[in-house]
Each structure stands twice: as C-alpha cells, then as structure tokens.
Amino acid sequence: MFIYITYDTDGFITAYQNTEADGYTKVFILDSWITQFAQHSDKFRYDTDKKVVLNPGNLPELSLDELNTKYSDVLETSKQAVQSATTLAQQQAVSAGNINQLQQSITEIALSQSAKGTK
C-alpha cells in the first residue's frame, strides 16, 4: 500500500496521509504492517538512503479493539466513581441539614431550660 509521509531529521515518521501533498514523501507500507503503523506510526522510521520505511520490530501486541475495550473499562470506572462521589455529596448535604436542625433544637431546649431556671 502506498502512503505519503513526513519525517524528522532522524527519519521518524511525523505524519502520514493517503493523498499526495507538498512536503510528503511517497512510500510503500507492507499490508502486514498497516495495523501496527496505524497505531504506532511515530515509531517507524524512513531510511532516506534506501528509500524504505523501517518497522522497529518491537511494538506492543495490543490491537485497537483491545485498546478500545480498556478505554471503555476506564470510562465506566470513572462514571461509577463520579456517581459514588455525587451520592456521597448528597448524603453529606442531608446530614449537614440534619445536624443544623439538631443544633437548633438543642439551642431551643437550652434556651427553654434557661428561661425556666431564671423564674
């Protein structure tokens, strides 16, 4: 498959696209590399002497589906944490209201007892 790339002074690929454009170099990518290249294009290098893309050969074995599943799991955990924090905050607000009512009642009882004691 032919694609068009840009690369830095060390030959590492900085951008790629499917259409020809100024500043992009046309290169061939093996079909067996496409998935890895799509996930880790910045790890591939362009050999300017041989005019070929070099596969680093030590890329992680994580597919896009696995990565998406892990992301979904983290997102779900985050949602649950937000829900728990919201519920806790609501419970604390109710508790604070109950404490205020209790303090008012104690104050009223104290004032009432104090008024009885002064008579």
Helices and strands as residue ranges (DSSP letters): E 2-7, E 13-17, E 25-28, G 31-33, H 34-40, G 41-43, E 45-47, E 52-54, H 64-117
